């Protein structure tokens, strides 16, 4: 054999190996793509199995109607939430309580001052003074966090606690 023939056989064997490796790579890639395609086909079948194939147009129409109902329900819920938020602003949101012994008679702090305020710091301050003979309850109006009349030390403390408490809004 001459040198050219040996050289050409070597080239031919190298080319054969390259072609075989390329073929193997193509087969592997084909298998990978077939697997992916099967996954997509399964997802496709899963989605479409939920529909009546005889009347696809009706199924799509039902889906669109359901979406419209859901949108309407969301809008109604937003309106309701806004209404509730408006009402909550008027509700008691801040509370301050101070228990004390009004006449230092040892009755274990059965008297109390209670401040109840909304988010605007408007509300009422209730003071219950307990004695052995009875109990007296007083109420004071609070506007913008202030009372019109002078407050006792305990009432001031209850009002400060309420003003410093966190509001829900």
C-alpha positions in Angstrom: 0.0 0.0 0.0 1.2 3.3 -0.8 1.3 6.3 1.5 -1.6 8.1 -0.1 -3.9 5.1 0.4 -2.9 4.8 4.1 -3.5 8.5 4.6 -6.8 8.4 2.9 -7.9 5.4 5.0 -6.9 7.2 8.1 -8.9 10.3 7.1 -11.8 8.0 6.1 -11.8 6.3 9.5 -11.6 9.7 11.3 -14.5 11.0 9.3 -16.4 7.8 10.0 -15.8 8.3 13.7 -16.9 12.0 13.5 -20.0 11.0 11.6 -20.9 8.3 14.1 -20.4 10.6 17.1 -22.5 13.3 15.4 -25.2 10.7 14.7 -25.1 9.6 18.4 -25.4 13.2 19.5 -28.4 13.7 17.1 -30.1 10.6 18.4 -29.6 11.7 22.1 -31.0 15.2 21.2 -33.9 13.6 19.4 -34.7 11.5 22.5 -34.6 14.5 24.7 -36.9 16.5 22.4 -39.3 13.5 22.2 -39.4 13.4 26.0 -40.1 17.2 26.2 -42.7 16.9 23.5 -44.4 14.1 25.5 -44.5 16.3 28.6 -46.1 19.1 26.7 -48.6 16.7 25.1 -49.6 15.5 28.6 -50.1 19.0 29.8 -52.1 19.8 26.7 -54.3 16.8 27.1 -54.7 17.6 30.8 -55.9 21.1 30.0 -58.3 20.1 27.2 -59.7 17.1 29.1 -61.5 19.6 31.3 -63.5 20.8 28.3 -66.3 19.3 26.3 -64.7 18.7 23.0 -68.1 18.7 21.3 -68.9 22.2 22.3 -65.6 24.0 22.8 -67.1 27.4 22.0 -69.6 27.0 24.9 -66.8 26.0 27.3 -64.8 29.1 26.4 -67.9 31.3 26.8 -68.5 29.8 30.3 -65.0 30.5 31.3 -65.3 34.1 30.1 -68.6 34.5 32.0 -67.0 33.1 35.2 -64.2 35.6 34.8 -66.7 38.4 34.5 -68.5 37.2 37.6 -65.2 37.1 39.5 -64.4 40.6 38.4 -67.8 41.8 39.5 -67.4 40.1 42.9 -64.0 41.7 43.3 -65.4 45.1 42.6 -68.3 44.6 45.1 -65.8 43.4 47.7 -63.6 46.5 47.2 -66.7 48.7 47.7 -67.7 46.8 50.8 -64.1 47.1 52.2 -64.2 50.8 51.6 -67.5 51.1 53.4 -66.2 49.0 56.3 -63.0 51.2 56.5 -65.2 54.3 56.7 -67.3 52.8 59.5 -64.2 51.6 61.4 -62.9 55.1 61.5 -65.8 56.0 63.8 -65.3 52.9 66.0 -63.3 52.7 69.2 -59.7 52.1 68.2 -57.6 53.4 71.1 -58.1 52.4 74.8 -56.5 53.6 77.9 -57.3 52.2 81.4 -56.1 53.2 84.8 -57.2 51.4 88.0 -56.8 53.2 91.3 -58.0 53.5 94.9 -60.1 56.7 94.9 -59.9 57.4 98.7 -57.0 55.2 99.6 -59.2 53.0 101.8 -57.6 49.8 100.7 -60.3 48.6 98.4 -57.7 47.3 96.0 -58.2 49.8 93.2 -61.8 49.2 92.4 -62.1 52.7 90.9 -61.0 53.3 87.3 -60.7 55.8 84.5 -61.3 54.5 81.0 -60.6 56.4 77.8 -62.2 55.2 74.5 -61.1 57.0 71.3 -61.6 56.7 67.6 -58.8 57.3 65.0 -59.4 61.1 65.2 -58.9 60.9 68.9 -62.6 61.7 69.6 -64.5 59.7 72.1 -65.4 59.4 75.8 -63.6 59.2 79.1 -65.4 57.2 81.8 -64.4 57.6 85.4 -65.9 55.2 88.0 -65.3 56.2 91.6 -65.9 53.4 94.1 -66.6 53.9 97.8 -68.1 51.6 100.4 -71.3 53.5 100.2 -71.7 53.2 96.5 -70.2 53.9 93.1 -70.4 57.0 91.0 -69.7 57.1 87.3 -68.8 60.2 85.3 -68.4 60.6 81.6 -66.5 63.3 79.7 -66.4 64.1 76.0 -63.0 64.0 74.3 -62.5 65.9 71.1 -59.2 65.8 69.2 -57.6 64.2 72.2 -58.6 66.9 74.7 -61.4 67.3 77.3 -63.4 70.5 77.7 -63.2 70.2 81.5 -60.2 69.7 83.8 -59.3 66.1 84.3 -58.1 64.3 87.4 -54.6 62.7 87.4 -56.0 59.3 86.7 -58.2 60.5 83.9 -55.2 62.3 82.3 -53.2 59.1 82.6 -55.9 57.0 81.0 -56.3 59.6 78.2 -52.5 59.6 77.6 -52.5 55.8 77.4 -55.3 55.9 74.8 -53.6 58.6 72.8 -50.3 56.6 72.8 -52.0 53.3 71.9 -51.9 52.1 68.3 -54.9 52.6 66.1 -56.3 49.9 63.8 -56.4 52.2 60.8 
